[in-house]
Amino acid sequence: MAVDLLLGLQWGDEGKGKIVDVLTANYDIIARFQGGPNAGHTLEFDGIKHVLHTIPSGIFHKNAVNIVGNGVVIDPVIFKKELDALKKFNLDIKSKLFISRKAHLILPTHRLLDAASEASKGKAKIGSTLKGIGPTYMDKTGRNGMRIGDLELSDWKEKYRSLANKHEAMISFYNVDIQYDLAELEADFFKAVTELKELTFIDSEEYLYQAQKQGKKILAEGAQGSLLDIDFGTYPFVTSSNTTAAGACTGLGVAPNQIGEVKGIFKAYTTRVGSGPFPTELFDEDGETMGRAGNEFGATTGRPRRCGWLDLVALKYAVRINGVTELMMMKGDVLSGFEKLKICTAYSYKGEIIEHFPYNIEPENVTPVYTEMNGWKEDLTKMTSADQLPKTLNDYIDFLEKELEVPIKIVSVGPDRTQTIHR
Ligand code: IMP
C-alpha cells in the first residue's frame, strides 16, 4: 500500500490541518514529516477551533494512529501545551500518538539562539517564528543535536548540559541584548520532558514499513509550504527543512517508489507571513479585503499575513517539484465579491517575459504579468456540492486545472470540516 502525501504549495498557511482532518476518515495513520512548532495547523468542527503545532492533524479521529516522524523537531514545552489543550477531549493519546526516536529536540537555548540570530540580522531578518527551528536543524546537520531517543538514556541530562553550555557561548557571541532566565526556562523544559516521556517512542520508519506491509493506509502530513523549502524556496527567507515531497521520504523513512498520491493544497490567492519577496503582494484595499475576509493572521504568532493575487508561476513550480497528482483549492469563499480577479501567469524578469520560477524573485528583478478573470458575488460558505458553485468560479477552476495540468479535487468554502466540496 503506497503512502499518500499532503503538502502546502505556497508559503504555508494553505489549510493543511483542515484537509488532513477531513481526509483522516480514509486513513489508518497520519504521519507528520518535517517542521516543528513553527507550524499552526487549524481545524474546526462542532463549533470548536483547534490549533495544532507538532501533533498531526488526524488526532481527533478515533481510529487513526498519529506519528511524529524523524524529520520533525519537537519542543517538549510546546508539545506539553498541545497535550494539555487536548485533555478535555478525552482522546486516548497514549495509544494513538507515537513519536519517532530519531526526531530532534528543540532546547530552550535553541529558541534563544533563534532570537539572537534574528536580532543580529537587523533589517535582513527572516521573520522567523522564533521557535528555535533554524538552530535545531543546524545542530541536526552539524551532528550535535539531541534526539527523542536520547531521553531514554541515563546520561541525557549531561548531554543536554553540554549542548546548552555551548549554546550560551554562541548567544554571547551574537552580542545582542537578549534577556532570559535560563533556570526558569530549564525548569519548564525538564517538567515537559517528564510528561513527554510518558508517551510512546518508536522506530517510526520500522513501524511505517510494517504498517504498509499490512495494507494500512498512510497519509504523510507536511508543514509550511513549498516556497519555504530550504532548497527550493525563496532562500534565505525560508524555513530550515525540506517542505517538499522529497522531505516526506527523508522525514519518515519512506522510499520514493512507495509514494502514492501527492495532494497539493493552495489558496485561491496567496499569503505570506514573515519577510522575503512576494511578487503578487497587494498593498491596497484588495489586499486588505483578502486579509480581513480570510482572517489572515498567523496561527502560531498572530502576525498579520501579507496578501496578494494567485501566483501561477510559483504554483506551477511547486506542482512540478512535488509531483502533485491532486489539487485542493482553499478559501475560494474569501474571493467572493471581487468584481475582477487577477492571476499572475508570467513574470517580467530583467526585461524578459518568463514563465518559470527564477533564481531570484526580488521586486527589482520581477514584475508580475496578470491575466484578468471575472469574479463571483455569491456567498459560497453554505454550498455543499460542486453543482452549486457559480459559473465564474468554475471558470477560474477550469483555467487553473488547464494551466497546472492537475485536477482540483476539493474546493474549500470555509474553515469548518463540513465546508468542503469534493469534485
Ligand atoms: P522559522 O521556520 O520559524 O524559522 O521561520 C522561517 C520563515 O518561515 C518565516 O518567514 C516564517 O514566517 C515562515 N514560517 C515558518 N513556519 C510557517 C508556517 O507554518 N506557516 C507560514 N509561514 C511559516
Residues whose N, C-alpha, C, O or C-beta is under 5 A from the ligand:
A	BS01	IMP	W11 G12 D13 N38 A39 G40 I126 G127 S128 T129 L130 K131 I133 G134 Q224 L228 V238 T239 S240 V273 G274 S275
